[in-house]
Amino acid sequence: MKTNYHLCFLFVLWLIAVSCTKPAQEISTTEESVRAGQSAVQDNESQKNIVQTAVASPDHSTLVSALKAAEYVDALSNAGPFTVFAPTNEAFDKLPKGTLEDLTKPENKLKLQDILEYHVYVGVIRASMIQGTMNLNQVNGKNVILTKDDDKIKANGANIIGTVPTSNGIIYVTDAVLLPH
Protein backbone atom coordinates (compact mmCIF):
# COMPACT_ATOMS: atom_id res chain seq x y z
CA MET A 1 0.00 0.00 0.00
CA LYS A 2 2.86 2.37 0.84
CA THR A 3 4.36 1.78 -2.59
CA ASN A 4 1.12 2.92 -4.26
CA TYR A 5 1.12 6.14 -2.20
CA HIS A 6 4.74 6.74 -3.13
CA LEU A 7 4.01 6.16 -6.80
CA CYS A 8 0.97 8.44 -6.67
CA PHE A 9 2.95 11.10 -4.85
CA LEU A 10 5.79 10.91 -7.38
CA PHE A 11 3.31 11.02 -10.25
CA VAL A 12 1.66 14.17 -8.82
CA LEU A 13 5.08 15.81 -8.35
CA TRP A 14 5.98 14.92 -11.92
CA LEU A 15 2.70 16.44 -13.20
CA ILE A 16 3.33 19.65 -11.26
CA ALA A 17 6.88 19.88 -12.56
CA VAL A 18 5.80 19.30 -16.17
CA SER A 19 2.95 21.80 -16.01
CA CYS A 20 5.15 24.52 -14.46
CA THR A 21 7.91 24.37 -17.04
CA LYS A 22 7.76 25.78 -20.54
CA PRO A 23 9.66 24.56 -23.55
CA ALA A 24 12.87 26.49 -24.17
CA GLN A 25 11.55 28.16 -27.32
CA GLU A 26 8.68 29.76 -25.39
CA ILE A 27 10.86 31.38 -22.75
CA SER A 28 13.89 32.29 -24.80
CA THR A 29 14.26 35.91 -25.83
CA THR A 30 16.19 37.51 -28.59
CA GLU A 31 18.53 40.39 -27.95
CA GLU A 32 16.17 42.61 -29.94
CA SER A 33 13.15 41.80 -27.78
CA VAL A 34 15.17 42.44 -24.61
CA ARG A 35 16.18 45.89 -25.89
CA ALA A 36 12.67 46.74 -27.06
CA GLY A 37 10.74 48.84 -24.59
CA GLN A 38 7.11 49.21 -23.73
CA SER A 39 6.18 49.67 -27.39
CA ALA A 40 7.05 46.01 -28.02
CA VAL A 41 4.33 44.76 -25.68
CA GLN A 42 1.54 43.11 -27.67
CA ASP A 43 -1.94 43.72 -26.29
CA ASN A 44 -4.88 43.66 -28.64
CA GLU A 45 -7.51 43.67 -25.90
CA SER A 46 -6.91 46.84 -23.87
CA GLN A 47 -7.51 50.44 -24.86
CA LYS A 48 -4.65 51.64 -27.05
CA ASN A 49 -1.94 53.93 -25.67
CA ILE A 50 -0.87 57.21 -27.26
CA VAL A 51 1.65 55.65 -29.66
CA GLN A 52 -0.63 52.79 -30.70
CA THR A 53 -3.40 55.31 -31.38
CA ALA A 54 -1.09 57.52 -33.47
CA VAL A 55 0.24 54.52 -35.42
CA ALA A 56 -3.33 53.47 -36.22
CA SER A 57 -4.21 56.96 -37.48
CA PRO A 58 -3.47 57.63 -41.16
CA ASP A 59 -3.49 61.36 -40.31
CA HIS A 60 -0.50 61.02 -37.95
CA SER A 61 2.10 59.06 -39.95
CA THR A 62 4.43 62.08 -40.03
CA LEU A 63 4.23 62.43 -36.25
CA VAL A 64 4.95 58.72 -35.82
CA SER A 65 8.00 59.03 -38.12
CA ALA A 66 9.25 61.99 -36.06
CA LEU A 67 8.74 60.04 -32.81
CA LYS A 68 10.77 57.17 -34.25
CA ALA A 69 13.56 59.50 -35.43
CA ALA A 70 13.71 61.07 -31.95
CA GLU A 71 13.59 57.63 -30.28
CA TYR A 72 10.52 58.64 -28.25
CA VAL A 73 8.18 55.77 -29.15
CA ASP A 74 8.86 53.92 -25.89
CA ALA A 75 8.61 57.05 -23.75
CA LEU A 76 5.06 57.75 -24.96
CA SER A 77 4.13 54.07 -24.69
CA ASN A 78 4.76 54.11 -20.93
CA ALA A 79 2.08 54.48 -18.27
CA GLY A 80 1.99 58.27 -18.29
CA PRO A 81 -0.38 59.96 -17.85
CA PHE A 82 0.30 62.38 -20.70
CA THR A 83 -1.50 65.11 -22.57
CA VAL A 84 -0.17 65.14 -26.12
CA PHE A 85 -0.79 67.76 -28.78
CA ALA A 86 -0.62 65.71 -31.99
CA PRO A 87 -0.24 67.64 -35.23
CA THR A 88 -1.79 66.07 -38.30
CA ASN A 89 0.19 65.31 -41.46
CA GLU A 90 -1.37 68.47 -42.94
CA ALA A 91 -0.05 70.48 -39.99
CA PHE A 92 3.49 69.23 -40.70
CA ASP A 93 2.99 70.13 -44.37
CA LYS A 94 2.51 73.78 -43.31
CA LEU A 95 6.11 73.94 -42.06
CA PRO A 96 8.61 75.60 -44.41
CA LYS A 97 9.82 73.20 -47.11
CA GLY A 98 12.68 70.98 -45.92
CA THR A 99 12.14 71.69 -42.20
CA LEU A 100 10.96 68.19 -41.29
CA GLU A 101 13.61 66.49 -43.42
CA ASP A 102 16.28 68.60 -41.71
CA LEU A 103 14.93 67.88 -38.20
CA THR A 104 14.90 64.12 -38.75
CA LYS A 105 18.62 64.00 -39.59
CA PRO A 106 20.64 62.29 -36.84
CA GLU A 107 22.68 65.45 -36.19
CA ASN A 108 19.46 67.36 -35.39
CA LYS A 109 17.99 64.78 -33.02
CA LEU A 110 18.18 67.13 -30.00
CA LYS A 111 16.24 69.86 -31.87
CA LEU A 112 13.59 67.34 -32.89
CA GLN A 113 13.35 66.02 -29.33
CA ASP A 114 12.89 69.58 -28.02
CA ILE A 115 10.03 70.21 -30.45
CA LEU A 116 8.35 66.89 -29.65
CA GLU A 117 8.76 67.47 -25.90
CA TYR A 118 6.98 70.79 -26.42
CA HIS A 119 3.94 68.76 -27.52
CA VAL A 120 3.80 66.71 -24.29
CA TYR A 121 2.48 67.61 -20.84
CA VAL A 122 2.91 65.16 -17.96
CA GLY A 123 -0.59 64.70 -16.60
CA VAL A 124 -4.02 64.60 -18.16
CA ILE A 125 -5.81 67.84 -18.95
CA ARG A 126 -9.35 67.03 -20.01
CA ALA A 127 -11.34 69.55 -22.03
CA SER A 128 -13.71 70.00 -19.08
CA MET A 129 -10.74 71.19 -16.98
CA ILE A 130 -9.78 74.01 -19.36
CA GLN A 131 -11.15 77.36 -18.27
CA GLY A 132 -10.27 80.61 -20.04
CA THR A 133 -6.49 80.70 -20.43
CA MET A 134 -4.07 78.19 -18.92
CA ASN A 135 -0.31 77.79 -19.09
CA LEU A 136 0.95 74.22 -19.31
CA ASN A 137 4.59 73.56 -18.53
CA GLN A 138 5.63 71.04 -21.13
CA VAL A 139 8.25 68.30 -20.90
CA ASN A 140 10.89 70.57 -22.46
CA GLY A 141 10.33 73.17 -19.69
CA LYS A 142 8.53 75.73 -21.87
CA ASN A 143 4.90 76.74 -21.64
CA VAL A 144 2.03 76.10 -24.02
CA ILE A 145 -0.93 78.45 -23.68
CA LEU A 146 -4.30 76.73 -23.77
CA THR A 147 -7.37 78.83 -24.36
CA LYS A 148 -11.00 77.89 -24.31
CA ASP A 149 -13.67 80.15 -25.75
CA ASP A 150 -17.09 78.53 -25.56
CA ASP A 151 -16.30 74.98 -26.71
CA LYS A 152 -13.39 75.98 -28.97
CA ILE A 153 -9.96 75.02 -27.57
CA LYS A 154 -6.63 76.28 -28.89
CA ALA A 155 -3.02 75.50 -28.00
CA ASN A 156 -0.72 78.44 -28.82
CA GLY A 157 -3.31 79.50 -31.38
CA ALA A 158 -3.48 76.07 -33.06
CA ASN A 159 -6.99 74.69 -33.24
CA ILE A 160 -7.78 71.51 -31.37
CA ILE A 161 -9.71 69.58 -34.02
CA GLY A 162 -10.16 66.33 -32.14
CA THR A 163 -9.77 64.70 -28.75
CA VAL A 164 -8.83 61.04 -28.29
CA PRO A 165 -8.70 59.40 -24.86
CA THR A 166 -6.05 56.67 -24.56
CA SER A 167 -4.94 54.20 -21.92
CA ASN A 168 -2.06 56.44 -20.86
CA GLY A 169 -3.50 59.90 -21.35
CA ILE A 170 -5.26 62.08 -23.86
CA ILE A 171 -4.44 63.25 -27.37
CA TYR A 172 -5.48 66.65 -28.67
CA VAL A 173 -5.28 66.62 -32.46
CA THR A 174 -3.97 69.98 -33.69
CA ASP A 175 -4.02 71.71 -37.05
CA ALA A 176 -0.52 73.17 -36.54
CA VAL A 177 2.85 72.10 -35.20
CA LEU A 178 3.65 73.82 -31.90
CA LEU A 179 7.09 75.41 -32.00
CA PRO A 180 8.90 76.42 -28.81
CA HIS A 181 9.87 80.09 -28.63
N, C-alpha and C positions, 0 to 999 in steps of 0.2 A: 504494500500500500504506500509506504514511504517513497518508493521508487517512482510511482505514478505522480505523486505530488511534486517530486523533484523534476520530473520530466515536464509536467504542466507548468511549473514555475519557470523552468528554463525556456520553454516555448513562449510564454508570455513575455519574458525579458527579451527574447529574440525578436518578437513582433514589435515591441516598443522600440528597440534599437533600429530595426528596419524602417519603421514608419517615421522616425525622427531624423533620419539621414537622407540627404538628397544626392542624386548622382553628381559627379564632379562637374559635368557640363552645365548644370543648373546653377551652381554656386560660383563658378569661375567668373572672373571679370577681366575685361580687357583693359589695357592701360588707358585707352580713350574713354571708356565708361567711368573709370575712376576719376579722371580729370574733369569730366563733364560735371556741371553744377546742377542746380535746381531745374534748369530748363530741360535736362535730359530725363526727368521723371515723367513716365507715361501714365496718364490718368484721363480716361475718356468718360468718366462718370461725373466728376465734380464740376462745379462752375469753373470756367476758364479764368486764368490769371491775366494780368495786363499783357504780357508778351504773347500768350496763346491767342488772346483776343485780337491783338494787332496783326499777328501772322495770318489769322483767318479772314482779315478784312482786306479786300482788294484795294481799298482806298488808302491803305497805310503801308504799302510795300516799300516806299522810299524811307519811311521812318524805321521800318524793320531793318533795312539795309544799313542805315546809319547806326542803329543800335549794335548791329553785328560788327561794324567797322570800329566802333568805340569800345567793343567788348563789354557791353552793358546788358546783354540778354539775361545772364544769370542774376544780375543785381535786381532787375525788375521782375524776375520770376520768383523771388523770395517772398516771405510772408507779408512784408509791408507793415502797415498799410501805407499806400501811396495815393496821391492825387496827381495824375499825369495829364498834361496838356498835349494832345496828340495831333500835330498838323497832318492834314491830308496830303496826298500826292500833289494835288493842285496847289496847295499852300507852298510846298517846296518848289514848284514850278515858278512861283512868283519871285523867287530869289534871283539876283543877277546871274546871268549866264556864267556857268563854270564854277559858281560858289560851292555847290554840293560836291562836285568832282574834286575840287581843291581840298575841301574839308575831310573827305574820306581817304586822302593819302596818308600813309603811315606817319609821315613827319608832322602832320597836323592833327594827330589823334587827341592831343590835349585841348586844342581849340574846339574840336567836335565834342569832346566830353563836357566841356564847359557849357556849350550851347544845349546839349541834351540834359545836363543837370539843371539848367534853367527852366526846363519843362517839367520838373518833378518836385513835388512838395511831400515831405514825410508826414503822413497823416491823411485822413479823409475829410475833405470839405464837400459836403453835399450841397446841392443847389439851395435847399431850404435853409442852410446855415448862412448863406451870403446875404448880407444886408448893406445896401448903399455901396460904400467903397471899403475894400479890405486890402491890406498888404500881406502877401504871403512870402515868407522867407524861404527861398528855394534851396535845393541841395547845394548849389554852387555859392550860396551865401548872399545872393542878390535877391531883390524883391520883385515880385510880379504883382501888379495892381489889378484886383478883381473888382468889377463894378456890376451892379445889378439895378436895372431900371425896368420897373414892372417885372416881366418874366424874361427879359433879355439880359443875358450875362455876357460880359466881355472880359478878356484877359489881356492887359496892355493894349486895349483897343481891338484886339482880334475877336471876332465873333465866335461864341461857343455854339456850334451847329448840331451838337449831339452829346448825349451823356450815356455812358455805358458802365454799369456796375460790374465789377469783377470780384474774384475770390480774394484778391489782395489789395483792393482799393477801388478807385473810380477813375474813369477816363473821360476827359472833356475833349471832344473833337473840335479842333480849331481850324479856321479858314486862313490862318497865317502862321508862319514860324515866328516864335518869340525869340528875339535877339537881346542878349544882355547888354546893358549900356553902362 
